[in-house]
Amino acid sequence: MTNTPEHVDSAARHLVAARRAGVAGPLLPDDCRPDDIETALAIQRRVAELLDEPIGGWKCSVPPPERVVVAPIFASTIRASGAPFPVVADATNAANAAIVRIEPEIAFVLDRDLPPRDPPYGEDDVRGAIREVRLVLEVLGCRYADPSRATVPELLADGQFNQGLCVGPVVRDGLSATLDTIALAFEGGVNRSIDGHHPDGHPLKPLLWLVNFLASRGESVRAGQIVTTGSYAGAIDVPLRQRLTVRFGELGSLAVELVT
C-alpha cells in the first residue's frame, strides 16, 4: 500500500466500522493494507481521530528488532474492576465463542506530562512522573475475524489486540515492590496458579521505552493516562458471565465478570 492520506483513511474507516459494530470482520482490503510500521501508526492515529475519543492510556512492550509494540487505549474501554465488564466475545476461538482472553499486567498512572525533550528521559525521570502503580487485566480482542492471517503492520494498525483495560487497586509502595516476578492465582471462572514473569524483566522498561518512543515522534504520555506493560502469564482464556478473581501475590487482587 502507498502511504497516502486516502489509503490511511480508508483503512481506519474499515477498523472503526468493526469497532462500532462490535463484530470482528475481514482483514483490511489489499489496497489499504499497511506494509510498514509508519503506515500502521498513521492508521492508529486516524482511527482515534474518527472515533473522536480521548486516549486514556497505552499498551506497550519493549519491541524486538524491526518491530513496534504500542497502541492507544481509548478512555471508554478503561473500566474499574469489581463491576461487570462489557466485551466482545473472542472471535478468534471459533470452537468456543463464550471465551475472552485476558492478560494479567502491571500498569502505571502518570502524574504529569512527559513531553518531547533532548536528552531522552532516564529511568529516574520516569519514576518521578508516576502517580500510581496498578493491578490490571488487559482484555484482548481483534477487529479481524481471522487475525492469524493478518500481517504484523495490520495487527499494529488495529491496536495490538487491545479491547480494553480492567483497572484494579493501587499497589501500595508499588515503585519499591518486587515486580519482575509475581505469583498469580486465578479463582472462579478459571482456577489455576502461575509463576508469573514479566516479559521484559520489569514493567518500568517498557514504560521508559514508550515515553522516549513517543517523545521522538513529537508526542507525549500525558498526566492521568495509564500505561500497561505486558503480561506476566501470556493470554488466559476466561469464560463469560462468571466472576473471576486474580491475585497478584502479595500485591493484592482484583475481581471482574466479563459480559457481552
Protein Blocks (a to p, Z undefined) as FASTA:
>chain_A
ZZdfklmmmmmmmmmmmmmnopacddddfklccfbfklmmmmmmmmmmmnopacfbdcdd
dddehiacdddddfklpccehiacdddddfklmmlmkbccdddddddddfbdcddddddd
dfklmmmmpfbdcddddddddfbfblmlpcfklmmmnogopabdcdddddehklmpcfkb
ccdddehjbgcddddddfklpaklmmmmmmmmmmmnopacdehiacdebdfklpadddeh
iacdddehjnoccdddddZZ
